[in-house]
Amino acid sequence: MRAGELAGWLAAAGVAGAAVSVDAEVERAWCVRRVPGADGTEDGSWEVFWCERGGRFEWTRFDDESAACFSLFGRLVWARLAGSTG
């Protein structure tokens, strides 16, 4: 799965309207983005985190784009399923 496909996969899994930002840090959203290297270029890894009040919560770093996307996809689908059991 690529980052640009994440919203479509979430909608197909019934997680429509999930606050997800690709390649940008956005307030009150799950963010998946490339990690900038020290020299300003991407270093090849990706990060996933919840952004709120300028902080990064549940931050995780991945070696590749697919792993980051599948991790966030799984987290959001699991949260939806866990929340629907009443």
N, CA, C and O atoms as CSV, one atom per row, in Angstrom:
chain,resi,resn,atom,element,x,y,z
A,1,MET,N,N,0.848,-1.178,0.000
A,1,MET,CA,C,0.000,0.000,0.000
A,1,MET,C,C,0.892,1.239,0.000
A,1,MET,O,O,1.889,1.301,0.719
A,2,ARG,N,N,0.526,2.202,-0.800
A,2,ARG,CA,C,1.244,3.476,-0.874
A,2,ARG,C,C,0.462,4.541,-0.108
A,2,ARG,O,O,-0.747,4.406,0.082
A,3,ALA,N,N,1.133,5.582,0.324
A,3,ALA,CA,C,0.495,6.627,1.121
A,3,ALA,C,C,-0.677,7.267,0.382
A,3,ALA,O,O,-1.692,7.589,0.999
A,4,GLY,N,N,-0.550,7.450,-0.913
A,4,GLY,CA,C,-1.624,8.052,-1.698
A,4,GLY,C,C,-2.871,7.189,-1.799
A,4,GLY,O,O,-3.940,7.683,-2.159
A,5,GLU,N,N,-2.745,5.914,-1.487
A,5,GLU,CA,C,-3.872,4.985,-1.550
A,5,GLU,C,C,-4.561,4.805,-0.196
A,5,GLU,O,O,-5.635,4.208,-0.127
A,6,LEU,N,N,-3.965,5.306,0.863
A,6,LEU,CA,C,-4.436,5.037,2.221
A,6,LEU,C,C,-5.883,5.457,2.448
A,6,LEU,O,O,-6.661,4.677,2.997
A,7,ALA,N,N,-6.264,6.653,2.047
A,7,ALA,CA,C,-7.637,7.131,2.267
A,7,ALA,C,C,-8.655,6.223,1.588
A,7,ALA,O,O,-9.704,5.933,2.164
A,8,GLY,N,N,-8.360,5.773,0.375
A,8,GLY,CA,C,-9.272,4.885,-0.342
A,8,GLY,C,C,-9.428,3.541,0.350
A,8,GLY,O,O,-10.537,3.017,0.442
A,9,TRP,N,N,-8.328,2.978,0.838
A,9,TRP,CA,C,-8.392,1.713,1.564
A,9,TRP,C,C,-9.168,1.868,2.869
A,9,TRP,O,O,-9.937,0.981,3.241
A,10,LEU,N,N,-8.975,2.983,3.564
A,10,LEU,CA,C,-9.720,3.216,4.810
A,10,LEU,C,C,-11.213,3.324,4.535
A,10,LEU,O,O,-12.022,2.759,5.271
A,11,ALA,N,N,-11.584,4.043,3.485
A,11,ALA,CA,C,-13.000,4.173,3.134
A,11,ALA,C,C,-13.594,2.812,2.779
A,11,ALA,O,O,-14.717,2.502,3.177
A,12,ALA,N,N,-12.846,1.998,2.031
A,12,ALA,CA,C,-13.323,0.668,1.656
A,12,ALA,C,C,-13.522,-0.228,2.874
A,12,ALA,O,O,-14.361,-1.128,2.857
A,13,ALA,N,N,-12.747,0.020,3.932
A,13,ALA,CA,C,-12.863,-0.767,5.163
A,13,ALA,C,C,-13.898,-0.174,6.123
A,13,ALA,O,O,-14.070,-0.668,7.237
A,14,GLY,N,N,-14.580,0.879,5.689
A,14,GLY,CA,C,-15.618,1.466,6.531
A,14,GLY,C,C,-15.118,2.499,7.512
A,14,GLY,O,O,-15.828,2.856,8.452
A,15,VAL,N,N,-13.916,2.983,7.311
A,15,VAL,CA,C,-13.353,4.003,8.186
A,15,VAL,C,C,-13.378,5.338,7.440
A,15,VAL,O,O,-12.370,6.040,7.356
A,16,ALA,N,N,-14.534,5.665,6.911
A,16,ALA,CA,C,-14.682,6.917,6.157
A,16,ALA,C,C,-14.558,8.098,7.104
A,16,ALA,O,O,-14.977,8.037,8.260
A,17,GLY,N,N,-13.985,9.151,6.602
A,17,GLY,CA,C,-13.870,10.376,7.386
A,17,GLY,C,C,-12.753,10.356,8.405
A,17,GLY,O,O,-12.665,11.264,9.232
A,18,ALA,N,N,-11.889,9.341,8.372
A,18,ALA,CA,C,-10.759,9.305,9.299
A,18,ALA,C,C,-9.848,10.489,9.009
A,18,ALA,O,O,-9.568,10.807,7.853
A,19,ALA,N,N,-9.403,11.119,10.045
A,19,ALA,CA,C,-8.515,12.269,9.892
A,19,ALA,C,C,-7.102,11.759,9.635
A,19,ALA,O,O,-6.383,11.406,10.569
A,20,VAL,N,N,-6.706,11.722,8.355
A,20,VAL,CA,C,-5.389,11.230,7.969
A,20,VAL,C,C,-4.740,12.254,7.048
A,20,VAL,O,O,-5.360,12.747,6.106
A,21,SER,N,N,-3.497,12.560,7.335
A,21,SER,CA,C,-2.731,13.479,6.503
A,21,SER,C,C,-1.528,12.744,5.932
A,21,SER,O,O,-0.791,12.082,6.663
A,22,VAL,N,N,-1.334,12.864,4.634
A,22,VAL,CA,C,-0.202,12.231,3.972
A,22,VAL,C,C,0.834,13.298,3.640
A,22,VAL,O,O,0.527,14.299,2.993
A,23,ASP,N,N,2.054,13.072,4.087
A,23,ASP,CA,C,3.206,13.946,3.812
A,23,ASP,C,C,3.118,15.338,4.425
A,23,ASP,O,O,3.842,16.239,4.001
A,24,ALA,N,N,2.256,15.533,5.404
A,24,ALA,CA,C,2.196,16.829,6.089
A,24,ALA,C,C,1.775,16.614,7.534
A,24,ALA,O,O,1.000,15.707,7.841
A,25,GLU,N,N,2.290,17.451,8.408
A,25,GLU,CA,C,1.911,17.413,9.812
A,25,GLU,C,C,0.701,18.314,9.989
A,25,GLU,O,O,0.797,19.530,9.825
A,26,VAL,N,N,-0.441,17.715,10.323
A,26,VAL,CA,C,-1.707,18.439,10.413
A,26,VAL,C,C,-2.301,18.238,11.804
A,26,VAL,O,O,-2.343,17.120,12.317
A,27,GLU,N,N,-2.751,19.315,12.396
A,27,GLU,CA,C,-3.343,19.288,13.733
A,27,GLU,C,C,-4.565,18.375,13.784
A,27,GLU,O,O,-5.407,18.400,12.885
A,28,ARG,N,N,-4.655,17.573,14.838
A,28,ARG,CA,C,-5.762,16.645,15.105
A,28,ARG,C,C,-5.992,15.673,13.951
A,28,ARG,O,O,-7.117,15.457,13.500
A,29,ALA,N,N,-4.876,15.092,13.491
A,29,ALA,CA,C,-4.938,14.103,12.411
A,29,ALA,C,C,-3.842,13.067,12.614
A,29,ALA,O,O,-2.809,13.343,13.224
A,30,TRP,N,N,-4.088,11.864,12.088
A,30,TRP,CA,C,-3.033,10.867,11.991
A,30,TRP,C,C,-2.185,11.259,10.795
A,30,TRP,O,O,-2.718,11.498,9.711
A,31,CYS,N,N,-0.899,11.328,10.971
A,31,CYS,CA,C,0.009,11.759,9.914
A,31,CYS,C,C,0.916,10.598,9.514
A,31,CYS,O,O,1.457,9.900,10.372
A,32,VAL,N,N,1.076,10.400,8.232
A,32,VAL,CA,C,2.044,9.450,7.686
A,32,VAL,C,C,2.880,10.250,6.701
A,32,VAL,O,O,2.353,10.835,5.754
A,33,ARG,N,N,4.203,10.270,6.935
A,33,ARG,CA,C,5.051,11.102,6.079
A,33,ARG,C,C,6.473,10.590,6.027
A,33,ARG,O,O,6.941,9.861,6.901
A,34,ARG,N,N,7.139,11.003,4.967
A,34,ARG,CA,C,8.561,10.683,4.812
A,34,ARG,C,C,9.341,11.424,5.885
A,34,ARG,O,O,8.986,12.537,6.272
A,35,VAL,N,N,10.399,10.797,6.355
A,35,VAL,CA,C,11.250,11.438,7.358
A,35,VAL,C,C,12.328,12.244,6.642
A,35,VAL,O,O,13.090,11.696,5.845
A,36,PRO,N,N,12.393,13.530,6.921
A,36,PRO,CA,C,13.444,14.330,6.292
A,36,PRO,C,C,14.813,13.999,6.892
A,36,PRO,O,O,14.947,13.830,8.104
A,37,GLY,N,N,15.809,13.910,6.041
A,37,GLY,CA,C,17.172,13.659,6.499
A,37,GLY,C,C,17.819,14.944,6.994
A,37,GLY,O,O,17.256,16.029,6.852
A,38,ALA,N,N,18.984,14.815,7.564
A,38,ALA,CA,C,19.706,15.969,8.110
A,38,ALA,C,C,20.054,16.995,7.031
A,38,ALA,O,O,20.159,18.189,7.313
A,39,ASP,N,N,20.230,16.528,5.808
A,39,ASP,CA,C,20.606,17.442,4.724
A,39,ASP,C,C,19.392,17.979,3.959
A,39,ASP,O,O,19.548,18.638,2.931
A,40,GLY,N,N,18.169,17.695,4.465
A,40,GLY,CA,C,16.964,18.209,3.823
A,40,GLY,C,C,16.324,17.246,2.845
A,40,GLY,O,O,15.177,17.441,2.443
A,41,THR,N,N,17.047,16.211,2.458
A,41,THR,CA,C,16.461,15.197,1.579
A,41,THR,C,C,15.839,14.102,2.434
A,41,THR,O,O,16.153,13.985,3.619
A,42,GLU,N,N,14.963,13.304,1.847
A,42,GLU,CA,C,14.358,12.208,2.600
A,42,GLU,C,C,15.396,11.132,2.876
A,42,GLU,O,O,16.274,10.874,2.053
A,43,ASP,N,N,15.286,10.505,4.050
A,43,ASP,CA,C,16.258,9.462,4.379
A,43,ASP,C,C,15.741,8.060,4.062
A,43,ASP,O,O,16.415,7.077,4.370
A,44,GLY,N,N,14.552,7.948,3.447
A,44,GLY,CA,C,14.010,6.659,3.046
A,44,GLY,C,C,13.056,6.041,4.040
A,44,GLY,O,O,12.355,5.085,3.708
A,45,SER,N,N,13.012,6.565,5.260
A,45,SER,CA,C,12.102,6.003,6.243
A,45,SER,C,C,10.840,6.859,6.346
A,45,SER,O,O,10.773,7.974,5.829
A,46,TRP,N,N,9.852,6.302,7.026
A,46,TRP,CA,C,8.548,6.946,7.171
A,46,TRP,C,C,8.157,6.982,8.638
A,46,TRP,O,O,8.635,6.166,9.427
A,47,GLU,N,N,7.302,7.910,9.008
A,47,GLU,CA,C,6.816,7.984,10.376
A,47,GLU,C,C,5.304,8.124,10.393
A,47,GLU,O,O,4.698,8.670,9.472
A,48,VAL,N,N,4.712,7.615,11.469
A,48,VAL,CA,C,3.271,7.691,11.693
A,48,VAL,C,C,3.075,8.231,13.099
A,48,VAL,O,O,3.743,7.793,14.035
A,49,PHE,N,N,2.155,9.188,13.251
A,49,PHE,CA,C,1.880,9.739,14.577
A,49,PHE,C,C,0.560,10.499,14.566
A,49,PHE,O,O,0.055,10.881,13.510
A,50,TRP,N,N,0.007,10.712,15.764
A,50,TRP,CA,C,-1.161,11.566,15.948
A,50,TRP,C,C,-0.634,12.941,16.318
A,50,TRP,O,O,0.186,13.062,17.227
A,51,CYS,N,N,-1.088,13.970,15.635
A,51,CYS,CA,C,-0.641,15.338,15.895
A,51,CYS,C,C,-1.735,16.107,16.630
A,51,CYS,O,O,-2.875,16.187,16.173
A,52,GLU,N,N,-1.366,16.663,17.762
A,52,GLU,CA,C,-2.320,17.482,18.514
A,52,GLU,C,C,-1.561,18.494,19.361
A,52,GLU,O,O,-0.610,18.145,20.060
A,53,ARG,N,N,-1.990,19.747,19.290
A,53,ARG,CA,C,-1.375,20.859,20.027
A,53,ARG,C,C,0.132,20.907,19.813
A,53,ARG,O,O,0.897,21.189,20.735
A,54,GLY,N,N,0.539,20.631,18.598
A,54,GLY,CA,C,1.957,20.698,18.250
A,54,GLY,C,C,2.770,19.499,18.681
A,54,GLY,O,O,3.965,19.435,18.395
A,55,GLY,N,N,2.152,18.539,19.366
A,55,GLY,CA,C,2.871,17.353,19.819
A,55,GLY,C,C,2.628,16.163,18.911
A,55,GLY,O,O,1.652,16.112,18.162
A,56,ARG,N,N,3.539,15.212,18.998
A,56,ARG,CA,C,3.414,13.969,18.241
A,56,ARG,C,C,3.182,12.839,19.237
A,56,ARG,O,O,4.002,12.603,20.124
A,57,PHE,N,N,2.066,12.148,19.082
A,57,PHE,CA,C,1.699,11.082,20.000
A,57,PHE,C,C,1.624,9.763,19.248
A,57,PHE,O,O,1.284,9.737,18.065
A,58,GLU,N,N,1.939,8.673,19.929
A,58,GLU,CA,C,1.935,7.337,19.318
A,58,GLU,C,C,2.878,7.298,18.115
A,58,GLU,O,O,2.587,6.646,17.112
A,59,TRP,N,N,3.999,7.992,18.220
A,59,TRP,CA,C,4.953,8.115,17.120
A,59,TRP,C,C,5.674,6.794,16.871
A,59,TRP,O,O,6.145,6.147,17.807
A,60,THR,N,N,5.754,6.403,15.612
A,60,THR,CA,C,6.476,5.202,15.206
A,60,THR,C,C,7.194,5.472,13.892
A,60,THR,O,O,6.673,6.167,13.019
A,61,ARG,N,N,8.384,4.922,13.759
A,61,ARG,CA,C,9.175,5.078,12.536
A,61,ARG,C,C,9.279,3.732,11.818
A,61,ARG,O,O,9.412,2.688,12.458
A,62,PHE,N,N,9.217,3.764,10.492
A,62,PHE,CA,C,9.242,2.553,9.675
A,62,PHE,C,C,10.308,2.663,8.598
A,62,PHE,O,O,10.683,3.759,8.181
A,63,ASP,N,N,10.789,1.509,8.157
A,63,ASP,CA,C,11.821,1.481,7.119
A,63,ASP,C,C,11.277,1.772,5.731
A,63,ASP,O,O,12.027,2.186,4.847
A,64,ASP,N,N,9.982,1.562,5.527
A,64,ASP,CA,C,9.437,1.824,4.193
A,64,ASP,C,C,7.990,2.306,4.261
A,64,ASP,O,O,7.313,2.185,5.282
A,65,GLU,N,N,7.555,2.844,3.156
A,65,GLU,CA,C,6.228,3.444,3.024
A,65,GLU,C,C,5.107,2.437,3.276
A,65,GLU,O,O,4.141,2.740,3.977
A,66,SER,N,N,5.235,1.255,2.711
A,66,SER,CA,C,4.192,0.247,2.843
A,66,SER,C,C,3.978,-0.160,4.300
A,66,SER,O,O,2.837,-0.277,4.747
A,67,ALA,N,N,5.043,-0.374,5.031
A,67,ALA,CA,C,4.932,-0.754,6.440
A,67,ALA,C,C,4.241,0.341,7.245
A,67,ALA,O,O,3.412,0.048,8.107
A,68,ALA,N,N,4.572,1.586,6.973
A,68,ALA,CA,C,3.943,2.707,7.680
A,68,ALA,C,C,2.451,2.767,7.377
A,68,ALA,O,O,1.638,2.952,8.282
A,69,CYS,N,N,2.093,2.611,6.109
A,69,CYS,CA,C,0.682,2.684,5.714
A,69,CYS,C,C,-0.131,1.534,6.283
A,69,CYS,O,O,-1.239,1.737,6.780
A,70,PHE,N,N,0.420,0.314,6.211
A,70,PHE,CA,C,-0.304,-0.836,6.759
A,70,PHE,C,C,-0.461,-0.724,8.275
A,70,PHE,O,O,-1.484,-1.133,8.823
A,71,SER,N,N,0.520,-0.186,8.935
A,71,SER,CA,C,0.418,0.000,10.385
A,71,SER,C,C,-0.719,0.961,10.731
A,71,SER,O,O,-1.542,0.667,11.599
A,72,LEU,N,N,-0.763,2.098,10.060
A,72,LEU,CA,C,-1.823,3.063,10.330
A,72,LEU,C,C,-3.182,2.514,9.916
A,72,LEU,O,O,-4.169,2.707,10.626
A,73,PHE,N,N,-3.244,1.838,8.788
A,73,PHE,CA,C,-4.485,1.212,8.344
A,73,PHE,C,C,-4.993,0.238,9.408
A,73,PHE,O,O,-6.163,0.287,9.790
A,74,GLY,N,N,-4.126,-0.634,9.879
A,74,GLY,CA,C,-4.513,-1.609,10.896
A,74,GLY,C,C,-4.977,-0.951,12.177
A,74,GLY,O,O,-5.959,-1.388,12.777
A,75,ARG,N,N,-4.297,0.077,12.599
A,75,ARG,CA,C,-4.666,0.797,13.825
A,75,ARG,C,C,-6.068,1.397,13.710
A,75,ARG,O,O,-6.881,1.270,14.625
A,76,LEU,N,N,-6.344,2.044,12.589
A,76,LEU,CA,C,-7.638,2.718,12.428
A,76,LEU,C,C,-8.778,1.724,12.213
A,76,LEU,O,O,-9.880,1.932,12.719
A,77,VAL,N,N,-8.526,0.657,11.475
A,77,VAL,CA,C,-9.572,-0.361,11.280
A,77,VAL,C,C,-9.852,-1.056,12.607
A,77,VAL,O,O,-11.010,-1.299,12.948
A,78,TRP,N,N,-8.796,-1.378,13.359
A,78,TRP,CA,C,-8.980,-2.008,14.669
A,78,TRP,C,C,-9.780,-1.095,15.594
A,78,TRP,O,O,-10.688,-1.566,16.279
A,79,ALA,N,N,-9.467,0.185,15.628
A,79,ALA,CA,C,-10.195,1.131,16.485
A,79,ALA,C,C,-11.665,1.187,16.102
A,79,ALA,O,O,-12.529,1.279,16.973
A,80,ARG,N,N,-11.953,1.132,14.819
A,80,ARG,CA,C,-13.352,1.140,14.371
A,80,ARG,C,C,-14.054,-0.120,14.826
A,80,ARG,O,O,-15.165,-0.058,15.352
A,81,LEU,N,N,-13.411,-1.273,14.628
A,81,LEU,CA,C,-14.030,-2.543,15.020
A,81,LEU,C,C,-14.188,-2.644,16.535
A,81,LEU,O,O,-15.223,-3.109,17.013
A,82,ALA,N,N,-13.208,-2.228,17.279
A,82,ALA,CA,C,-13.283,-2.280,18.741
A,82,ALA,C,C,-14.361,-1.338,19.264
A,82,ALA,O,O,-15.021,-1.633,20.260
A,83,GLY,N,N,-14.537,-0.205,18.589
A,83,GLY,CA,C,-15.561,0.753,19.010
A,83,GLY,C,C,-16.963,0.330,18.641
A,83,GLY,O,O,-17.930,0.831,19.216
A,84,SER,N,N,-17.093,-0.580,17.695
A,84,SER,CA,C,-18.432,-0.979,17.262
A,84,SER,C,C,-18.990,-2.134,18.090
A,84,SER,O,O,-20.160,-2.488,17.946
A,85,THR,N,N,-18.172,-2.720,18.947
A,85,THR,CA,C,-18.669,-3.781,19.822
A,85,THR,C,C,-19.211,-3.119,21.075
A,85,THR,O,O,-18.448,-2.536,21.845
A,86,GLY,N,N,-20.461,-3.197,21.282
A,86,GLY,CA,C,-21.059,-2.406,22.320
A,86,GLY,C,C,-21.354,-3.078,23.553
A,86,GLY,O,O,-21.868,-2.459,24.485
